[in-house]
Amino acid sequence: MKYLAPLVLSILVLCVRPGLAATVAAASETKGKTCRMEQQCHWDNFKKICVYVKVCR
């Protein structure tokens, strides 16, 4: 179970491509907002945990 989270995160990182973020941003600009994928990291039990989140402004 403890190896499931890093596996899911690594799959997510490999699936997110720079072109995808640009496509999301271009599609969202028509609505008046710009969106992009940002990486947010935190430390948990001396391990760095990073996830990608969609940020729209």
Phi and psi in radians as a Rosetta constraint file:
Dihedral C 1 N 2 CA 2 C 2 CIRCULARHARMONIC -1.251 0.35
Dihedral N 2 CA 2 C 2 N 3 CIRCULARHARMONIC -0.280 0.35
Dihedral C 2 N 3 CA 3 C 3 CIRCULARHARMONIC -1.608 0.35
Dihedral N 3 CA 3 C 3 N 4 CIRCULARHARMONIC -0.130 0.35
Dihedral C 3 N 4 CA 4 C 4 CIRCULARHARMONIC -1.230 0.35
Dihedral N 4 CA 4 C 4 N 5 CIRCULARHARMONIC -0.746 0.35
Dihedral C 4 N 5 CA 5 C 5 CIRCULARHARMONIC -1.093 0.35
Dihedral N 5 CA 5 C 5 N 6 CIRCULARHARMONIC -0.838 0.35
Dihedral C 5 N 6 CA 6 C 6 CIRCULARHARMONIC -1.088 0.35
Dihedral N 6 CA 6 C 6 N 7 CIRCULARHARMONIC -0.598 0.35
Dihedral C 6 N 7 CA 7 C 7 CIRCULARHARMONIC -1.133 0.35
Dihedral N 7 CA 7 C 7 N 8 CIRCULARHARMONIC -0.803 0.35
Dihedral C 7 N 8 CA 8 C 8 CIRCULARHARMONIC -1.109 0.35
Dihedral N 8 CA 8 C 8 N 9 CIRCULARHARMONIC -0.737 0.35
Dihedral C 8 N 9 CA 9 C 9 CIRCULARHARMONIC -1.119 0.35
Dihedral N 9 CA 9 C 9 N 10 CIRCULARHARMONIC -0.704 0.35
Dihedral C 9 N 10 CA 10 C 10 CIRCULARHARMONIC -1.176 0.35
Dihedral N 10 CA 10 C 10 N 11 CIRCULARHARMONIC -0.643 0.35
Dihedral C 10 N 11 CA 11 C 11 CIRCULARHARMONIC -1.138 0.35
Dihedral N 11 CA 11 C 11 N 12 CIRCULARHARMONIC -0.719 0.35
Dihedral C 11 N 12 CA 12 C 12 CIRCULARHARMONIC -1.084 0.35
Dihedral N 12 CA 12 C 12 N 13 CIRCULARHARMONIC -0.740 0.35
Dihedral C 12 N 13 CA 13 C 13 CIRCULARHARMONIC -1.125 0.35
Dihedral N 13 CA 13 C 13 N 14 CIRCULARHARMONIC -0.713 0.35
Dihedral C 13 N 14 CA 14 C 14 CIRCULARHARMONIC -1.225 0.35
Dihedral N 14 CA 14 C 14 N 15 CIRCULARHARMONIC -0.514 0.35
Dihedral C 14 N 15 CA 15 C 15 CIRCULARHARMONIC -1.406 0.35
Dihedral N 15 CA 15 C 15 N 16 CIRCULARHARMONIC -0.495 0.35
Dihedral C 15 N 16 CA 16 C 16 CIRCULARHARMONIC -1.412 0.35
Dihedral N 16 CA 16 C 16 N 17 CIRCULARHARMONIC 2.063 0.35
Dihedral C 16 N 17 CA 17 C 17 CIRCULARHARMONIC -1.988 0.35
Dihedral N 17 CA 17 C 17 N 18 CIRCULARHARMONIC 2.701 0.35
Dihedral C 17 N 18 CA 18 C 18 CIRCULARHARMONIC -1.021 0.35
Dihedral N 18 CA 18 C 18 N 19 CIRCULARHARMONIC -0.598 0.35
Dihedral C 18 N 19 CA 19 C 19 CIRCULARHARMONIC -1.153 0.35
Dihedral N 19 CA 19 C 19 N 20 CIRCULARHARMONIC -0.570 0.35
Dihedral C 19 N 20 CA 20 C 20 CIRCULARHARMONIC -1.149 0.35
Dihedral N 20 CA 20 C 20 N 21 CIRCULARHARMONIC -0.755 0.35
Dihedral C 20 N 21 CA 21 C 21 CIRCULARHARMONIC -1.115 0.35
Dihedral N 21 CA 21 C 21 N 22 CIRCULARHARMONIC -0.682 0.35
Dihedral C 21 N 22 CA 22 C 22 CIRCULARHARMONIC -1.169 0.35
Dihedral N 22 CA 22 C 22 N 23 CIRCULARHARMONIC -0.664 0.35
Dihedral C 22 N 23 CA 23 C 23 CIRCULARHARMONIC -1.148 0.35
Dihedral N 23 CA 23 C 23 N 24 CIRCULARHARMONIC -0.743 0.35
Dihedral C 23 N 24 CA 24 C 24 CIRCULARHARMONIC -1.100 0.35
Dihedral N 24 CA 24 C 24 N 25 CIRCULARHARMONIC -0.751 0.35
Dihedral C 24 N 25 CA 25 C 25 CIRCULARHARMONIC -1.125 0.35
Dihedral N 25 CA 25 C 25 N 26 CIRCULARHARMONIC -0.732 0.35
Dihedral C 25 N 26 CA 26 C 26 CIRCULARHARMONIC -1.170 0.35
Dihedral N 26 CA 26 C 26 N 27 CIRCULARHARMONIC -0.667 0.35
Dihedral C 26 N 27 CA 27 C 27 CIRCULARHARMONIC -1.226 0.35
Dihedral N 27 CA 27 C 27 N 28 CIRCULARHARMONIC -0.566 0.35
Dihedral C 27 N 28 CA 28 C 28 CIRCULARHARMONIC -1.433 0.35
Dihedral N 28 CA 28 C 28 N 29 CIRCULARHARMONIC -0.357 0.35
Dihedral C 28 N 29 CA 29 C 29 CIRCULARHARMONIC -1.135 0.35
Dihedral N 29 CA 29 C 29 N 30 CIRCULARHARMONIC -0.443 0.35
Dihedral C 29 N 30 CA 30 C 30 CIRCULARHARMONIC -1.202 0.35
Dihedral N 30 CA 30 C 30 N 31 CIRCULARHARMONIC -0.394 0.35
Dihedral C 30 N 31 CA 31 C 31 CIRCULARHARMONIC -1.596 0.35
Dihedral N 31 CA 31 C 31 N 32 CIRCULARHARMONIC 0.016 0.35
Dihedral C 31 N 32 CA 32 C 32 CIRCULARHARMONIC 1.668 0.35
Dihedral N 32 CA 32 C 32 N 33 CIRCULARHARMONIC -0.064 0.35
Dihedral C 32 N 33 CA 33 C 33 CIRCULARHARMONIC -2.081 0.35
Dihedral N 33 CA 33 C 33 N 34 CIRCULARHARMONIC 2.639 0.35
Dihedral C 33 N 34 CA 34 C 34 CIRCULARHARMONIC -1.962 0.35
Dihedral N 34 CA 34 C 34 N 35 CIRCULARHARMONIC 2.309 0.35
Dihedral C 34 N 35 CA 35 C 35 CIRCULARHARMONIC -2.100 0.35
Dihedral N 35 CA 35 C 35 N 36 CIRCULARHARMONIC 2.590 0.35
Dihedral C 35 N 36 CA 36 C 36 CIRCULARHARMONIC -2.689 0.35
Dihedral N 36 CA 36 C 36 N 37 CIRCULARHARMONIC 2.850 0.35
Dihedral C 36 N 37 CA 37 C 37 CIRCULARHARMONIC -1.611 0.35
Dihedral N 37 CA 37 C 37 N 38 CIRCULARHARMONIC 2.237 0.35
Dihedral C 37 N 38 CA 38 C 38 CIRCULARHARMONIC -2.138 0.35
Dihedral N 38 CA 38 C 38 N 39 CIRCULARHARMONIC 2.556 0.35
Dihedral C 38 N 39 CA 39 C 39 CIRCULARHARMONIC -1.618 0.35
Dihedral N 39 CA 39 C 39 N 40 CIRCULARHARMONIC 2.234 0.35
Dihedral C 39 N 40 CA 40 C 40 CIRCULARHARMONIC -2.096 0.35
Dihedral N 40 CA 40 C 40 N 41 CIRCULARHARMONIC 2.267 0.35
Dihedral C 40 N 41 CA 41 C 41 CIRCULARHARMONIC -2.112 0.35
Dihedral N 41 CA 41 C 41 N 42 CIRCULARHARMONIC 2.625 0.35
Dihedral C 41 N 42 CA 42 C 42 CIRCULARHARMONIC -2.604 0.35
Dihedral N 42 CA 42 C 42 N 43 CIRCULARHARMONIC 2.852 0.35
Dihedral C 42 N 43 CA 43 C 43 CIRCULARHARMONIC -1.762 0.35
Dihedral N 43 CA 43 C 43 N 44 CIRCULARHARMONIC 2.327 0.35
Dihedral C 43 N 44 CA 44 C 44 CIRCULARHARMONIC -2.430 0.35
Dihedral N 44 CA 44 C 44 N 45 CIRCULARHARMONIC 1.989 0.35
Dihedral C 44 N 45 CA 45 C 45 CIRCULARHARMONIC 0.952 0.35
Dihedral N 45 CA 45 C 45 N 46 CIRCULARHARMONIC 0.847 0.35
Dihedral C 45 N 46 CA 46 C 46 CIRCULARHARMONIC 1.108 0.35
Dihedral N 46 CA 46 C 46 N 47 CIRCULARHARMONIC 0.391 0.35
Dihedral C 46 N 47 CA 47 C 47 CIRCULARHARMONIC -2.154 0.35
Dihedral N 47 CA 47 C 47 N 48 CIRCULARHARMONIC 2.420 0.35
Dihedral C 47 N 48 CA 48 C 48 CIRCULARHARMONIC -1.507 0.35
Dihedral N 48 CA 48 C 48 N 49 CIRCULARHARMONIC 2.090 0.35
Dihedral C 48 N 49 CA 49 C 49 CIRCULARHARMONIC -1.918 0.35
Dihedral N 49 CA 49 C 49 N 50 CIRCULARHARMONIC 2.131 0.35
Dihedral C 49 N 50 CA 50 C 50 CIRCULARHARMONIC -2.124 0.35
Dihedral N 50 CA 50 C 50 N 51 CIRCULARHARMONIC 2.418 0.35
Dihedral C 50 N 51 CA 51 C 51 CIRCULARHARMONIC -2.347 0.35
Dihedral N 51 CA 51 C 51 N 52 CIRCULARHARMONIC 2.702 0.35
Dihedral C 51 N 52 CA 52 C 52 CIRCULARHARMONIC -1.742 0.35
Dihedral N 52 CA 52 C 52 N 53 CIRCULARHARMONIC 2.302 0.35
Dihedral C 52 N 53 CA 53 C 53 CIRCULARHARMONIC -2.199 0.35
Dihedral N 53 CA 53 C 53 N 54 CIRCULARHARMONIC 2.634 0.35
Dihedral C 53 N 54 CA 54 C 54 CIRCULARHARMONIC -1.530 0.35
Dihedral N 54 CA 54 C 54 N 55 CIRCULARHARMONIC 2.178 0.35
Dihedral C 54 N 55 CA 55 C 55 CIRCULARHARMONIC -2.051 0.35
Dihedral N 55 CA 55 C 55 N 56 CIRCULARHARMONIC 2.178 0.35
Dihedral C 55 N 56 CA 56 C 56 CIRCULARHARMONIC -2.083 0.35
Dihedral N 56 CA 56 C 56 N 57 CIRCULARHARMONIC 2.340 0.35
